[in-house]
């Protein structure tokens, strides 16, 4: 097995429908495209890039449009999920490949699943981290979110009005990010009796419910600096526009209502992640919604930032799954 280190990474900018997509590449072999979520960047895959390269794969982590060094188109409509899918397909082709395995975390999981759904010609297998696949269907998403939380407001609804969350986050990006990461990490998540950090009290901010103790074990000061410096440079609107596009996604994917993703698939979730517990019915439905599911794993004592909280476990599961895929 070849040795690999962070020094072997290559940063590139490639043409895409977004304009330009920034990616970080490491290793040679079958292409594995890694898609991050909110509020992260290619850097959230740093542990996987090295491990996958050492295992004989061409690992590529991108900055999703709106993030990092990738283009940030104007207008909320530019962040609908079908646009992000085409960015992913363009990256594959720009790298000289015809197909790839796509692996996503958080919003990246939804992008990865949708990529497999609508571009099966490009994406031959799909790995989903933290957020399980839920087929399009049901009422309009904004209507669903508006009914959650009683007098409190669900964080997705809070993020949907342009400028509102930016006004909370951007005066202290580093502090906000540290609190948000801590709120959803397995070792620093608020106790069962504390107010749920996924909701906002009337007249308050999301940050009011973040824990105020030490950073989670996976998040040292230098790692937090990497994320903070990027968002201080770019702002947060591009990232938040993903939440503001959910109703457009629901409209765009009407022709795929209830559709399964049939390629070989993988799911890894954290036992302490609300995405796993709230969407337990989606996980139970995998035999119908992910008929190509190879394996599903729930990591104990793990929160939402799964590939950073438990990199060795995630790397092992990913590599075992990739090795079992058809050539």
C-alpha positions in Angstrom: 0.0 0.0 0.0 1.5 3.4 -1.0 2.4 5.9 1.7 0.6 9.2 1.6 0.7 12.5 3.5 -0.7 15.9 3.5 2.3 17.1 1.5 1.0 15.0 -1.5 -2.1 17.1 -1.9 -2.7 19.2 -5.0 -5.0 22.3 -5.1 -6.7 23.0 -8.4 -9.4 25.2 -9.9 -11.5 23.6 -12.6 -14.3 25.0 -14.8 -17.8 24.2 -13.6 -21.3 25.6 -14.0 -20.6 27.6 -10.8 -17.8 29.3 -12.7 -14.8 27.7 -11.0 -14.7 24.9 -8.5 -11.7 24.6 -6.1 -10.7 21.1 -5.2 -8.0 19.3 -3.4 -6.7 16.0 -4.8 -4.6 13.3 -3.4 -3.6 9.8 -4.6 -4.1 7.8 -7.8 -6.7 5.1 -8.7 -10.5 5.0 -8.9 -12.0 8.5 -8.3 -13.8 9.2 -5.0 -15.4 12.6 -4.9 -15.9 14.1 -1.4 -18.7 16.7 -0.8 -18.8 18.7 2.4 -21.7 20.2 4.3 -22.5 23.3 6.3 -20.6 25.2 7.6 -17.4 23.5 6.4 -15.1 23.2 3.4 -12.9 20.7 1.6 -10.8 20.7 4.8 -13.5 18.6 6.6 -12.2 15.7 4.5 -8.5 16.1 5.4 -8.3 12.8 7.3 -10.1 10.9 4.5 -7.9 12.4 1.7 -4.8 10.9 3.2 -6.3 7.5 4.1 -8.1 7.0 0.7 -4.9 7.9 -1.2 -2.9 5.4 0.9 -5.5 2.8 0.1 -5.1 3.3 -3.7 -7.8 5.8 -4.5 -7.8 9.2 -6.2 -9.5 11.2 -3.5 -10.8 14.6 -4.4 -12.5 17.0 -1.9 -14.1 20.1 -3.4 -15.3 23.4 -2.0 -19.0 23.5 -2.8 -20.2 26.6 -4.7 -20.5 29.5 -2.3 -17.7 28.2 -0.1 -14.0 28.7 0.1 -12.1 29.3 -3.1 -15.0 28.1 -5.4 -17.1 30.7 -7.2 -20.0 32.3 -5.4 -22.7 33.1 -7.9 -25.3 35.8 -7.1 -28.8 34.9 -6.2 -30.4 32.2 -4.2 -31.6 30.3 -7.2 -28.0 29.6 -8.1 -27.7 27.3 -5.1 -30.5 24.8 -6.0 -29.4 21.3 -5.6 -29.5 20.4 -9.3 -26.9 23.2 -9.9 -24.6 21.6 -7.3 -25.1 18.2 -8.9 -23.9 19.6 -12.2 -20.9 21.1 -10.5 -20.0 17.6 -9.2 -20.4 16.0 -12.6 -18.3 18.8 -14.1 -15.5 18.2 -11.6 -15.4 14.5 -12.6 -15.1 15.3 -16.3 -12.6 18.1 -15.7 -10.4 15.5 -14.0 -10.5 13.4 -17.1 -12.8 10.7 -15.7 -16.1 9.3 -16.9 -17.4 8.2 -13.6 -16.8 8.4 -9.8 -18.0 7.3 -6.4 -19.5 10.2 -4.6 -19.4 10.5 -0.8 -21.1 13.4 1.1 -21.6 14.7 4.6 -24.5 16.8 5.9 -25.7 18.9 3.0 -23.1 17.1 1.0 -24.9 13.8 1.7 -28.0 15.2 0.1 -26.0 16.5 -2.9 -24.3 13.1 -3.2 -27.6 11.2 -3.1 -29.2 13.6 -5.6 -26.2 13.3 -7.8 -26.6 9.5 -7.9 -30.3 9.8 -8.5 -30.2 12.2 -11.4 -26.7 11.5 -12.9 -26.4 7.7 -12.7 -24.3 8.0 -15.9 -21.5 9.7 -13.8 -21.9 8.4 -10.3 -21.6 4.7 -9.9 -21.8 4.4 -6.1 -22.8 6.8 -3.2 -21.7 7.1 0.4 -23.9 9.1 2.8 -22.6 10.5 6.1 -24.8 11.8 8.9 -27.8 12.6 6.8 -29.8 9.6 5.5 -31.4 9.6 2.1 -35.0 10.8 2.1 -36.8 10.7 -1.3 -38.5 13.8 -2.5 -42.1 13.9 -1.4 -44.6 15.3 1.1 -45.5 18.9 1.7 -43.4 21.9 0.7 -40.3 21.9 3.0 -40.7 25.4 4.3 -44.3 24.5 5.4 -43.0 21.5 7.3 -40.2 23.4 9.1 -42.6 26.2 10.0 -44.7 23.7 12.0 -41.8 22.5 14.1 -40.8 23.7 17.5 -44.0 25.2 18.8 -43.2 28.8 19.9 -39.6 28.3 19.0 -38.3 28.5 15.4 -36.5 25.6 13.7 -33.0 26.5 12.7 -33.7 25.8 9.0 -36.5 28.3 9.0 -34.2 30.8 10.8 -31.6 30.4 8.1 -34.1 30.9 5.2 -34.5 34.7 5.4 -31.6 36.4 3.6 -29.4 38.5 5.8 -30.9 37.3 9.1 -28.4 34.6 10.0 -25.5 36.6 8.4 -26.2 39.4 11.0 -25.8 36.9 13.8 -22.7 35.0 12.4 -20.5 37.5 10.7 -19.6 39.9 13.5 -17.9 37.0 15.2 -17.4 34.2 12.7 -14.9 32.2 14.8 -16.9 32.3 18.0 -20.1 31.4 16.2 -18.5 28.5 14.4 -16.9 27.2 17.5 -20.3 27.2 19.3 -22.1 25.6 16.4 -19.6 22.8 16.1 -19.7 22.2 19.8 -23.5 22.1 19.9 -23.5 19.2 17.5 -20.4 17.3 18.6 -20.8 14.1 20.6 -18.6 15.2 23.5 -19.9 18.7 23.9 -23.5 18.5 22.9 -25.9 20.1 25.4 -27.3 17.8 28.0 -30.7 16.3 27.6 -32.3 18.9 29.9 -30.8 21.9 28.1 -32.6 23.9 25.4 -32.2 22.2 22.0 -29.6 24.1 19.9 -31.6 23.3 16.7 -34.2 25.9 17.7 -34.3 29.6 18.3 -36.4 31.2 21.1 -38.6 34.2 20.1 -36.5 37.4 19.9 -33.2 35.4 20.4 -30.5 34.0 18.2 -29.4 30.5 17.5 -26.1 31.2 19.3 -27.9 31.8 22.6 -28.3 28.0 22.9 -24.7 27.0 22.0 -22.6 25.5 24.8 -20.0 27.8 26.3 -17.4 25.3 27.5 -14.3 24.0 25.8 -14.1 23.1 22.2 -14.8 19.5 21.2 -11.9 17.1 21.2 -11.7 17.0 17.4 -11.6 20.8 17.0 -8.3 22.3 18.1 -7.7 26.1 17.7 -5.8 25.8 14.5 -8.6 23.7 12.8 -11.2 26.3 13.9 -8.9 29.0 12.5 -8.9 27.3 9.1 -12.7 27.4 8.9 -13.1 30.9 10.4 -10.5 32.4 8.1 -12.4 31.1 5.0 -15.8 32.4 6.2 -14.3 35.7 7.3 -13.0 36.1 3.7 -16.1 34.9 1.8 -19.0 35.7 4.1 -21.7 33.2 4.9 -24.5 34.0 2.3 -23.2 31.4 -0.2 -23.3 28.7 2.4 -26.7 29.7 3.8 -28.3 29.9 0.3 -28.4 26.1 0.3 -31.1 26.3 3.0 -32.9 29.0 1.1 -33.2 26.8 -2.0 -35.0 23.9 -0.4 -38.5 24.8 -1.8 -36.9 25.2 -5.3 -35.3 21.7 -4.9 -38.8 20.3 -4.0 -40.2 21.8 -7.2 -37.2 20.8 -9.4 -37.3 17.1 -8.2 -41.1 16.6 -8.6 -40.4 14.1 -11.4 -38.4 12.0 -8.9 -41.1 11.8 -6.2 -40.4 8.8 -4.0 -37.6 7.6 -6.3 -35.0 5.2 -4.8 -31.2 5.5 -5.3 -30.3 2.2 -6.7 -26.4 2.3 -7.0 -24.3 0.5 -4.4 -24.5 2.7 -1.3 -23.3 3.2 2.3 -24.6 5.1 5.3 -22.7 6.1 8.4 -24.3 8.0 11.2 -23.6 9.2 14.7 -25.7 7.8 17.6 -25.8 11.3 19.2 -26.6 13.2 16.0 -30.1 14.6 15.7 -29.9 13.8 12.0 -29.8 10.1 12.9 -32.5 10.2 15.6 -35.0 12.5 14.0 -34.7 10.7 10.7 -34.8 7.2 12.1 -37.8 6.4 9.9 -35.7 7.3 6.8 -33.0 4.9 8.0 -35.6 2.2 8.6 -36.8 2.7 5.0 -33.4 2.0 3.4 -34.5 -1.4 2.0 -36.9 0.5 -0.2 -35.1 3.8 -0.7 -31.5 2.5 -1.0 -32.0 -1.0 -2.5 -28.3 -1.1 -3.3 -27.3 -0.5 0.3 -24.1 -2.5 1.1 -23.8 -1.5 4.8 -25.2 0.9 7.3 -23.3 1.9 10.5 -24.2 3.9 13.6 -21.1 5.0 15.6 -21.7 5.2 19.3 -20.8 8.3 21.3 -20.5 10.3 18.0 -22.2 13.5 17.0 -22.8 15.2 13.7 -19.2 15.9 12.5 -18.6 12.3 11.9 -15.6 12.1 9.7 -13.8 14.6 11.9 -14.9 13.2 15.3 -14.2 9.6 14.4 -11.8 9.6 11.4 -10.3 6.2 11.9 -13.6 4.5 12.1 -15.0 6.4 9.1 -11.9 5.7 7.1 -12.0 2.0 7.9 -15.7 1.7 6.9 -15.2 3.8 3.7 -12.2 1.8 2.5 -13.8 -1.6 3.2 -16.9 -0.5 1.3 -15.0 0.9 -1.6 -12.9 -2.3 -1.9 -16.1 -4.3 -2.2 -17.6 -2.3 -5.0 -17.7 -3.8 -8.5 -14.7 -2.9 -10.6 
